[in-house]
Amino acid sequence: MKKPDYTILVCNSYRVAGDAQGFCNKQGAVSFLQYLTEECADRGIDAVVTTTACMSVCSQGPIVVIQPNNYWYGGVTTDKLEEILDALEEGKAVEEYLIA
């Protein structure tokens, strides 16, 4: 198996019991999955997009993390995702959206 260039993690607020019930999920983070998957494919970005359990920074959600760059983005919207992917293509981060 070829390792992808990027892993994009989308907080979907899953809890130990398995229920998605936190801030990121309630703010529509689940819709980011299809958008990111399709955008990465269209742009030729070699990435795996997946959801995660709660990342414990609800006050700054929705949260998207891009690895191996270790870019932690907060307050993410679909419009911000477009900017984030534009920057990723250029090998940069969108500094104003970074939370860590």
Backbone as a printed PyTorch tensor [residue, N CA C, xyz], in Angstrom:
tensor([[[  0.8420,  -1.1780,   0.0000],
         [  0.0000,   0.0000,   0.0000],
         [  0.8860,   1.2400,   0.0000]],

        [[  0.5570,   2.1830,  -0.8530],
         [  1.2750,   3.4520,  -0.8980],
         [  0.7120,   4.3830,   0.1700]],

        [[  1.6000,   4.9620,   0.9530],
         [  1.1810,   5.8990,   1.9920],
         [  0.8020,   7.2260,   1.3330]],

        [[ -0.3650,   7.8070,   1.6910],
         [ -0.7560,   9.0880,   1.1010],
         [  0.1550,  10.2100,   1.5970]],

        [[  0.2090,  11.2960,   0.8420],
         [  1.0020,  12.4550,   1.2460],
         [  0.4220,  13.1240,   2.4880]],

        [[ -0.9000,  13.1090,   2.6030],
         [ -1.5770,  13.7940,   3.7100],
         [ -2.6730,  12.9210,   4.2970]],

        [[ -2.8960,  13.1120,   5.5780],
         [ -4.0670,  12.5730,   6.2550],
         [ -4.8130,  13.7800,   6.8090]],

        [[ -6.0660,  13.9130,   6.4160],
         [ -6.8830,  15.0310,   6.8720],
         [ -7.9090,  14.4800,   7.8470]],

        [[ -7.8170,  14.9550,   9.0860],
         [ -8.6820,  14.4910,  10.1660],
         [ -9.7490,  15.5400,  10.4400]],

        [[-10.9850,  15.1290,  10.4430],
         [-12.1080,  16.0180,  10.7170],
         [-12.7510,  15.5810,  12.0260]],

        [[-12.7170,  16.4620,  13.0220],
         [-13.3700,  16.1350,  14.2840],
         [-14.8690,  16.0060,  14.0320]],

        [[-15.4120,  14.8770,  14.4570],
         [-16.8500,  14.6870,  14.3200],
         [-17.4820,  14.4040,  15.6680]],

        [[-16.7340,  14.6880,  16.7270],
         [-17.2700,  14.7110,  18.0930],
         [-17.7690,  13.3730,  18.6120]],

        [[-17.2380,  12.2630,  18.1090],
         [-17.6560,  10.9650,  18.6380],
         [-17.1820,  10.8250,  20.0730]],

        [[-18.0170,  10.2570,  20.9100],
         [-17.6970,  10.0410,  22.3160],
         [-17.4350,   8.5630,  22.5490]],

        [[-17.0450,   8.2220,  23.7540],
         [-16.7310,   6.8390,  24.0990],
         [-17.8860,   5.9090,  23.7460]],

        [[-19.1020,   6.3500,  23.9710],
         [-20.2740,   5.5230,  23.6640],
         [-20.5280,   5.4100,  22.1630]],

        [[-19.7700,   6.1740,  21.3550],
         [-19.9170,   6.0760,  19.9140],
         [-20.8440,   7.0980,  19.3070]],

        [[-21.4840,   7.9090,  20.1340],
         [-22.4180,   8.9010,  19.6130],
         [-21.6920,  10.1880,  19.2410]],

        [[-22.0210,  10.7220,  18.0710],
         [-21.4870,  12.0260,  17.6670],
         [-22.4240,  13.0750,  18.2330]],

        [[-21.9610,  13.8230,  19.2350],
         [-22.8890,  14.7270,  19.8940],
         [-22.2780,  16.0650,  20.2810]],

        [[-21.0270,  16.2910,  19.9310],
         [-20.3630,  17.5130,  20.3460],
         [-20.4840,  18.6520,  19.3570]],

        [[-19.7550,  19.7140,  19.6470],
         [-19.8380,  20.9580,  18.9040],
         [-19.5260,  20.7950,  17.4210]],

        [[-18.4290,  20.1380,  17.0870],
         [-18.0380,  20.0200,  15.6840],
         [-19.1220,  19.3390,  14.8540]],

        [[-19.6650,  18.2580,  15.3940],
         [-20.7250,  17.5520,  14.6880],
         [-21.9480,  18.4380,  14.5100]],

        [[-22.3320,  19.1420,  15.5640],
         [-23.5160,  20.0010,  15.4970],
         [-23.3160,  21.1950,  14.5620]],

        [[-22.0620,  21.5420,  14.2970],
         [-21.7630,  22.6460,  13.3840],
         [-21.5520,  22.1720,  11.9490]],

        [[-21.8580,  20.9050,  11.6740],
         [-21.8510,  20.4080,  10.2990],
         [-20.5390,  19.8280,   9.8010]],

        [[-19.6390,  19.4850,  10.7050],
         [-18.3420,  18.9490,  10.2790],
         [-18.4800,  17.6870,   9.4390]],

        [[-19.5380,  16.9260,   9.6550],
         [-19.7160,  15.6910,   8.8800],
         [-19.8090,  15.9890,   7.3780]],

        [[-20.3160,  17.1500,   7.0140],
         [-20.4230,  17.5040,   5.5910],
         [-19.0540,  17.8000,   4.9810]],

        [[-18.0440,  18.0300,   5.8150],
         [-16.7020,  18.3090,   5.3050],
         [-16.0850,  17.0840,   4.6370]],

        [[-16.5010,  15.8970,   5.0510],
         [-15.8750,  14.6750,   4.5450],
         [-16.0010,  14.5380,   3.0360]],

        [[-17.2140,  14.6210,   2.5390],
         [-17.4190,  14.4800,   1.1060],
         [-16.7610,  15.6360,   0.3570]],

        [[-16.9100,  16.8470,   0.8890],
         [-16.3190,  18.0140,   0.2490],
         [-14.8060,  17.8500,   0.1340]],

        [[-14.1420,  17.5180,   1.2400],
         [-12.6870,  17.3680,   1.2260],
         [-12.2370,  16.2320,   0.3180]],

        [[-12.9390,  15.1180,   0.3760],
         [-12.5800,  13.9690,  -0.4590],
         [-12.6570,  14.3340,  -1.9360]],

        [[-13.7500,  14.9820,  -2.3310],
         [-13.9290,  15.3610,  -3.7300],
         [-12.9450,  16.4500,  -4.1570]],

        [[-12.7420,  17.4420,  -3.3030],
         [-11.8150,  18.5280,  -3.6300],
         [-10.3820,  18.0210,  -3.7600]],

        [[ -9.9730,  17.1530,  -2.8560],
         [ -8.6220,  16.5990,  -2.9450],
         [ -8.4480,  15.8120,  -4.2410]],

        [[ -9.4470,  15.0100,  -4.5960],
         [ -9.3810,  14.2510,  -5.8480],
         [ -9.3200,  15.1930,  -7.0460]],

        [[-10.1730,  16.2120,  -7.0650],
         [-10.2030,  17.1640,  -8.1780],
         [ -8.8910,  17.9290,  -8.3180]],

        [[ -8.2530,  18.2140,  -7.1960],
         [ -7.0290,  19.0100,  -7.1900],
         [ -5.7650,  18.1500,  -7.3290]],

        [[ -5.9320,  16.8350,  -7.2750],
         [ -4.7720,  15.9590,  -7.3460],
         [ -3.9730,  15.9160,  -6.0600]],

        [[ -4.6160,  16.2410,  -4.9390],
         [ -3.9620,  16.1600,  -3.6330],
         [ -4.0920,  14.7270,  -3.1350]],

        [[ -2.9610,  14.0870,  -2.8840],
         [ -2.9430,  12.7010,  -2.4270],
         [ -3.2110,  12.6720,  -0.9230]],

        [[ -4.4790,  12.4970,  -0.5550],
         [ -4.8670,  12.5730,   0.8530],
         [ -5.9350,  11.5430,   1.1840]],

        [[ -5.8860,  11.0950,   2.4340],
         [ -6.9530,  10.2920,   3.0130],
         [ -7.7030,  11.2280,   3.9480]],

        [[ -9.0220,  11.2460,   3.8410],
         [ -9.8610,  12.0900,   4.6870],
         [-10.6600,  11.1700,   5.6010]],

        [[-10.6420,  11.4560,   6.8960],
         [-11.3500,  10.6090,   7.8490],
         [-11.8650,  11.4410,   9.0150]],

        [[-12.8140,  10.8750,   9.7590],
         [-13.3340,  11.5460,  10.9500],
         [-12.6220,  11.0240,  12.1820]],

        [[-12.7640,  11.7730,  13.2570],
         [-12.1520,  11.3750,  14.5220],
         [-13.1710,  11.4960,  15.6480]],

        [[-12.7640,  11.0040,  16.7810],
         [-13.4920,  11.2660,  18.0150],
         [-13.2460,  12.7150,  18.3980]],

        [[-13.8220,  13.1410,  19.4880],
         [-13.6590,  14.5150,  19.9580],
         [-12.1790,  14.8240,  20.1590]],

        [[-11.7470,  15.9600,  19.6380],
         [-10.3530,  16.3900,  19.7770],
         [-10.1550,  17.3220,  20.9740]],

        [[-11.2220,  17.5310,  21.7240],
         [-11.1800,  18.2650,  22.9980],
         [-10.8020,  19.7330,  22.8780]],

        [[-11.1430,  20.3500,  21.7730],
         [-10.9940,  21.8020,  21.6230],
         [-12.3020,  22.3680,  21.0640]],

        [[-13.3960,  21.9450,  21.6800],
         [-14.7340,  22.2860,  21.2080],
         [-14.9420,  23.7910,  21.0600]],

        [[-14.3390,  24.5520,  21.9410],
         [-14.5260,  26.0070,  21.8950],
         [-13.9870,  26.6210,  20.6120]],

        [[-13.1700,  25.8510,  19.8710],
         [-12.5890,  26.3730,  18.6390],
         [-13.0500,  25.5960,  17.4130]],

        [[-14.0530,  24.7580,  17.5690],
         [-14.5040,  23.9020,  16.4740],
         [-15.3500,  24.6280,  15.4450]],

        [[-15.6300,  23.9600,  14.3710],
         [-15.1610,  22.6550,  13.9330],
         [-13.6440,  22.6380,  13.6880]],

        [[-13.0530,  21.4820,  13.9700],
         [-11.6100,  21.2990,  13.8940],
         [-11.2500,  20.3940,  12.7240]],

        [[-10.2110,  20.7970,  11.9740],
         [ -9.6360,  19.9730,  10.9130],
         [ -8.1240,  19.9770,  11.1360]],

        [[ -7.5250,  18.7830,  11.1050],
         [ -6.0840,  18.6450,  11.2890],
         [ -5.4940,  18.0090,  10.0330]],

        [[ -4.4070,  18.5900,   9.5590],
         [ -3.7200,  18.0430,   8.3890],
         [ -2.3610,  17.5220,   8.8330]],

        [[ -2.1460,  16.2280,   8.6010],
         [ -0.8800,  15.5720,   8.9160],
         [ -0.2030,  15.1670,   7.6170]],

        [[  1.0840,  15.1300,   7.5000],
         [  2.0590,  15.2150,   8.5670],
         [  2.4580,  16.6480,   8.9380]],

        [[  1.8210,  17.6470,   8.3710],
         [  2.1750,  19.0380,   8.6260],
         [  1.8620,  19.4860,  10.0510]],

        [[  0.9400,  18.7760,  10.7110],
         [  0.4760,  19.1130,  12.0490],
         [ -0.1940,  20.4900,  12.0820]],

        [[ -0.9690,  20.7900,  11.0460],
         [ -1.7590,  22.0180,  10.9860],
         [ -3.1010,  21.7500,  11.6650]],

        [[ -3.3840,  22.4710,  12.7380],
         [ -4.6510,  22.3690,  13.4580],
         [ -5.4540,  23.6160,  13.1360]],

        [[ -6.5540,  23.4450,  12.4100],
         [ -7.4100,  24.5580,  12.0260],
         [ -8.6860,  24.5510,  12.8590]],

        [[ -9.1160,  25.7320,  13.2770],
         [-10.3400,  25.8560,  14.0520],
         [-11.3210,  26.8100,  13.4070]],

        [[-12.5770,  26.6860,  13.8230],
         [-13.6350,  27.5290,  13.2720],
         [-13.8160,  27.3080,  11.7830]],

        [[-13.6240,  26.0760,  11.3490],
         [-13.6140,  25.7500,   9.9240],
         [-15.0280,  25.7870,   9.3400]],

        [[-15.1040,  26.3440,   8.1420],
         [-16.3220,  26.3580,   7.3260],
         [-15.9330,  25.8320,   5.9460]],

        [[-16.9220,  25.6000,   5.0990],
         [-16.6170,  25.1430,   3.7430],
         [-15.7870,  26.1840,   2.9990]],

        [[-16.0980,  27.4670,   3.1710],
         [-15.3100,  28.5160,   2.5160],
         [-13.8610,  28.4990,   2.9920]],

        [[-13.6640,  28.2920,   4.2820],
         [-12.3050,  28.2270,   4.8180],
         [-11.5760,  26.9930,   4.3010]],

        [[-12.3050,  25.8870,   4.1120],
         [-11.6770,  24.6800,   3.5870],
         [-11.0740,  24.9340,   2.2130]],

        [[-11.7500,  25.7020,   1.4040],
         [-11.2210,  26.0130,   0.0750],
         [ -9.8870,  26.7580,   0.1950]],

        [[ -9.8200,  27.7260,   1.0900],
         [ -8.5740,  28.4560,   1.3210],
         [ -7.4890,  27.5400,   1.8830]],

        [[ -7.8760,  26.6560,   2.7790],
         [ -6.9310,  25.7270,   3.3860],
         [ -6.3340,  24.8090,   2.3160]],

        [[ -7.1760,  24.3050,   1.4230],
         [ -6.6760,  23.4370,   0.3560],
         [ -5.8260,  24.2120,  -0.6440]],

        [[ -6.2060,  25.4520,  -0.9420],
         [ -5.3770,  26.2960,  -1.8150],
         [ -3.9760,  26.4370,  -1.2250]],

        [[ -3.9100,  26.7270,   0.0640],
         [ -2.6210,  26.8970,   0.7420],
         [ -1.8380,  25.5840,   0.7640]],

        [[ -2.5410,  24.4690,   1.0040],
         [ -1.8800,  23.1660,   1.0440],
         [ -1.2080,  22.8670,  -0.2930]],

        [[ -1.8840,  23.2140,  -1.3830],
         [ -1.3010,  23.0130,  -2.7070],
         [ -0.0160,  23.8190,  -2.8850]],

        [[  0.0860,  24.9220,  -2.1890],
         [  1.2640,  25.7840,  -2.2690],
         [  2.2940,  25.4460,  -1.1980]],

        [[  1.9970,  24.4270,  -0.3890],
         [  2.9150,  24.0250,   0.6630],
         [  2.9150,  24.9680,   1.8550]],

        [[  1.7980,  25.6500,   2.0580],
         [  1.6930,  26.6340,   3.1310],
         [  0.5010,  26.3250,   4.0280]],

        [[  0.4410,  27.0590,   5.1340],
         [ -0.7140,  27.0170,   6.0350],
         [ -1.4500,  28.3440,   5.9150]],

        [[ -2.7220,  28.3440,   6.2870],
         [ -3.4760,  29.5890,   6.4170],
         [ -3.3320,  29.9870,   7.8690]],

        [[ -2.3550,  30.8250,   8.1340],
         [ -1.9670,  31.1700,   9.5090],
         [ -3.1350,  31.6760,  10.3490]],

        [[ -4.0230,  32.4580,   9.7710],
         [ -5.1090,  33.0660,  10.5580],
         [ -6.1270,  32.0450,  11.0710]],

        [[ -6.1600,  30.8520,  10.5030],
         [ -7.0970,  29.8170,  10.9500],
         [ -6.4510,  28.7880,  11.8780]],

        [[ -5.1310,  28.8400,  12.0190],
         [ -4.4360,  27.8560,  12.8610],
         [ -4.7350,  28.1000,  14.3340]],

        [[ -4.9520,  27.0070,  15.0530],
         [ -5.1750,  27.1160,  16.5080],
         [ -4.0270,  26.4930,  17.2770]],

        [[ -3.1560,  25.8030,  16.6080],
         [ -1.9950,  25.1740,  17.2650],
         [ -0.8510,  25.0830,  16.2780]]])
